[in-house]
Amino acid sequence: MFCCGSDRNVLGTLPIGSCTPLTPRKGHVHDGHVPHPRPPNRLPKISASDPIDPTPEVTLPQLAPLEKLASIPPQRRDTVSSSRSIDRSSQIPDDSEGNAIAAKHIYDTRVNRISKPAIDADTKQKQTMASSPGRLLATYPLVSSFEYCERLDCYVDSLDLLDPNIPGPRPPSTRKSEIFDERDYEEVDERAITTPANFLKQTLKELVAHLTAGYQDDLSRIRVIFRWITCQPVDLLPMPKEPPQSQAIYQLWRIKHKKGNYAQLVSLLCRYAQIPCVIIHGTLKGSTYEVGDVINDDQHYGEWNAVLVNGEWRFLNAYWGTCADSTSNIRHSNGLADDETNREYYGCDENYFLTDPDQVVATHLPKSQKWQLKERPVSKEEFEKMTFVKDRYFNMRLKTLSHHTCVVESSTGEVEITLLIPKHKGYDYDFQYLLFKTVGDVDTRVDRYLFIHRTADHEHLTMRVRHPSSATLRLELVGKDTTITTPNYDYDWIAIYKIIFHEGLYKCPVFPPTPSVGWGPGRVTRATGLVPLSHFTGEVLMDDYGKAEVKFGAAQKGQIGEMSYTAKVFTGGESLEEVMDSVVHRVENGDVIFNVMTPQSGEYVLRLFVKDEDSETVNEFCDYLLVSHQKDSNGKYPKGFQARLGPKKAFATSGMSPTIPSGYIRTEMPDVNIGFQRSEDIELSVNFSGENVKSADAPRLLSQRENGKWVTYTVRLPDTGQFGVKVRGSLQDEGVHEPLYDYVIDYRKIKKRTSKTPSIQEEAESYRGSENEVEEKTTEYPPEQEDTAKTALDILRRRMRMSIEESNAPELKRVLTEMRQLPIASVEPDIMYGEKELVFISVKRELIIAIRDKDTRKLKAALKKVKATGLEERLHNEVTLARSLLDRLKKLQRLLHAVLALDQSTILEIRGYSAPPIIVKTVMMATLLLLGHWEEDTKTWKNVQTLLGRTGKESLKRQIQEFQLETCPLEVAMGARDLLKEFSIEQVRLVSAGCATFYIW
């Protein structure tokens, strides 16, 4: 589908990725293949030879078409062409003055024939077609006889005949979405589309009478006119000769031969439908506009309309709203397009019907500021500089956060542009982009100098653009809402920026290619059943050692362990090469954790995959850009540890238990003890490996000691780095040794502190007094053993502090277990402190889960535990929130009882409305939405009545009784609230007391 509007396009469907560079599909066509005439530069002269048509039809004068047309440059859109070329030599026809004065004579003749009977206001309003047409209104004088109306700030064909009740231009009080839903006008559209072609050979008055027959409201009459115009295949109509001016087809002939425009045609049809309509002239950011251009009155000239709907002015642009669905050329014997042709070829772009002023002013600037219909009009200078946003920007309800101009300049070689995404829509939107480097008239694709991802909990779209040298770039952002499944809905332009780098970025490599799943956790991650717990954007900043831990949880409990995972690391820059043995993973406490390290400073790509055990297919679910500023280089993880660390399949049936459950061990000590409690009939074997460990040296670095059912392996680490331990065992006599447990050990020595943060030793000074008191009562240990224990205590204190900061209860438990095994009495205060913090973490976690689950029973139990442990002051904010939530839940329960106590006759009374008050319909719609019914099911009252009439398990009261607040999606609750925000409980009670009960609920 292509549209006659500004940069319209339907792009090829791409993978499900959220942010990817764009490869457009053929078929894009700019606006402007039918020019917009501008007002004549001089008044026409009267000639004796001017033809005068005696028919009562009014034909607008031919005006000189001066708006230039431009197809999309082929280097920017790959292969794109316009459906029609323009002959510049014939833009101003020789007979323009004759046609203009002829139209004036025809108009004057028509006015003289108009009878003016006295018609009361009520009768006039009820008539579908008045005996006389309405007035012609325009912001410039169509012909010399037009008079200026100061109240409307436009010109009119007759001030004496102008309705004095027509209001002047002012902002509408409501938005388009509040008064119009195209689904409610499907019957109106059907009439417009199926209007027989023979009406083209009748008069405009007869055509309008057919289109508007039976429609008493403004909106239906305007809609049918707009839809009829936008479905006319002007390009396909074979009109070699000029039709009679009395026929409707003559107006299409004028458009096709560049003697008229769509805005004038809208005005004529509205005139006969008695709908006040103004032709507005001004400048457009359309096909002839390049981002950053100075607005030129001739080059960017255009016309559009404002129509009066229920007393408020609304914008139309039928030209930009005309969309062709096919380029096939089928000719008909009668020379006209039949109904099927209309149906097949032309749809319409809803963006240009009753468009809101904020959206219009992004691309349309009227000569008259009043006809912007804005409280604060935009100046020409502001219009030139403002961000060049397109219709999809408004459709997706995006907002600009960082750069509010279409030209972005930088002296650093890097800029970051940020847009705001509506709440709860971050996972539904897909974004793609095009990035060009402009040199003269040549554009070159440079997509890999842009990195795009979501930040701020998926509510910001961040685009980072950089370049190694001074350059001018053009960034084009496109996107779509994946929840919209309407045919022909696809990617469309959101915004276009011109980026000027006055200087390049030093050491500026290209970004890695954007993956098909986008950067960071997105919709694919969610579809996999995973939830990010550590990194929520597309970028991971590595620590000072070039390492990071990326963690995901499961949307459903226990799901993590049932999946198989793999991970790969690739270099960034020009070519992607896999960096082997740079990432390992494990599953712990219901989370999957990836430990990744980069070999040296730079940018890398982490790609994460999950295997579907049923189909055996491996799917990529998340990619990250790794950014490392490490000073020292890293080695590799030991080979053979790419599978899941920790317990293997055979371990579950071995009856063994480990002293270190985690498969990933961080240590700052050269010795690591790994122990297992085992059955006596299990024979174990251990393999130790590392990047700098030779197979001949491995046995001497391992030692084993047994104590009953316990066996402990001590691993002596030769140097810092990454090492691996594989534990195997035979579960049967003389059986094969099966894999039981895999460990990776990350040995890192403590670096000297350079900041003012107290050292571990300084922190231990606070325990010196109690340490001496306790040691006086304890047994003396050999000095060397005591020194080793004190070193271990220092390390454990640091681990304790980190686990408390991270609220990591499992790690804190492990630290306390190891502390209790130390042979020194001075560890007792640390244990007491750790146990106290462990209680705090546990209680806080229980309270947070209760708040998340909105569970009354859990909330009461958690608050009781907070009080019993004396933690109310430390958890003041959480306790306040929990108590407030508990009160709301209790209130909801009381309201539930009130609903359940409703007599069935009350519900039958509500259901019995044939045309319910808007308050009743809205309240019941909101109720059904909360109960899980689709919005489409509640749009019509007939559907609502059906749902209210169900009995048994599907009855309304039963659904409310079984309603679980915690399962109600937040976006649904917010949607219901938005429906009800216009009404107060007092207003609802005045209409229906029974309905008020549902409103309060």
Secondary structure, 3 states (H helix, E strand, C coil): CEECCCCECCCCCCCCCCEEECCCCCCCECCCCCCCECCCCCCCCCCCCCCCCCCCCCCCCCCCECCCCCCCCHHHHCCCCCCCCCCHHHCCCCCHHHHHHHHHHHHHHHHHHCCCCCCCHHHHHHCCCCCCCCCCEECCCCCCCCEEECCCCEEECCCCCCCCCCCCCCCCCCCHHHHCCHHHHHHHHHHHHCCCHHHHHCCHHHHHHHHHCCCCCHHHHHHHHHHHHHCCCHHHCCCCCCCCCCCCHHHHHHHHCCCCCHHHHHHHHHHHCCCCEEEEEEEECCCCCCCCCCCCCCCCEEEEEEEEECCEEEEECCCCCEEECCCCCCCCCCCCCCHHHHHHHEEECHHHEEECHHHHCCCEEECCHHHHCCCCCCCHHHHHHECEECHHHHHCCCEECCCCECEEEECCCEEEEEEECCCCCCCCEEEEEEEEEEECCEEEECHHHEEEEEECCCCEEEEEEECCCCEEEEEEEEEEECCCCCCCCCCEEEEEEEEEECCCCCCCCCCCCCCCCCCCCCHHHHHHCEEECCCCCCEEECCCCCEEEEEEEECCCCCHHHCEEEEEEEECCCCCCEECCCEEEEEECCEEEEEEECCCCEEEEEEEEEECCCCCCEEEEEEEEEEECCCCCCCCCCCCCCCCEEECHHHHHCCCEECCCCCEEEECCCEEEEEEECCCCCEEEEEEEECCCCCCCCHHHEEEEEECCEEEEEEECCCCEEEEEEEEEECCCCCCCEEEEEEEEEECCCCCCCCCCCCHHHHHHHHHHHHHHHHCCCCCCCHHHHHHHHHHHHHHHHHHHHHHHCCCHHHHHHHHHHHHCCCCHHHHHHHHHHHHHHHHHHHHHHHHHHHHHCCHHHHHHHHHHHHHCCCCCCCHHHHHHHHHHHHHHHHHHHHHHHHHCCCHHHHHHHHCCCCCCHHHHHHHHHHHHHCCCCHHHHCCHHHHHHHHCCCHHHCHHHHHHCCCHHHCCHHHHHHHHHHHCCCCHHHHHHHCHHHHHHHHC
